[in-house]
């Protein structure tokens, strides 16, 4: 992919029986919910929790393209300013899976890639994690007590407003759209929006993502998009 958000929000769930994302997280009571009021405008460089609205999960590959457990999670800075993501963490199904090293800045419109335990292909991941990502997993990026973004795959019990309804295949991925009408043909390969950046975000996973048959992870070495 060339080139979200949730916390403790009852509006994220599709019915009353569905529990919130924070209720299933190890640090549930500490998480701050900003989804109810929408993303704050990013008016300049940000750091940590202040980057809510800038940092989103942009692509999730459920693995097994090359070998078992070669899944990955890609994030994207959709703002026009640098974001200091030092110490922010990746959670997979609630487990703390990876911590971004101190001194890490994600420049405007650039990517950062987390690779699974057996992720050994190009591009090289910026960080690794040990928990497997499946089609039904949910992943989140937390900074301190603030959740920057949350994405729930098909069948996930935690998500933003609605989970992605169609499961990605072992050779496919969940791709965040570049715009409301983005299709897989447009945002992958040499499509017309392939370099538009994957920053479309309405706080609804089903609306914001499209399930594509290709995996196109990008790391911090990829050029800015757009």
Secondary structure by P-SEA (a helix, b strand, c coil): ccccccccccccccccccccccccccccccccccccccccccccccccccccccccccbbbccccccccccbbbbbccccbbbbccccccccccccccccccccccccccbbbbbcccccccccccbbbcccccccccccccccccccccccccccccccccccccccccccccccccccccccccccccccccccccccccccccccbbbbcbbbbbcccccccc
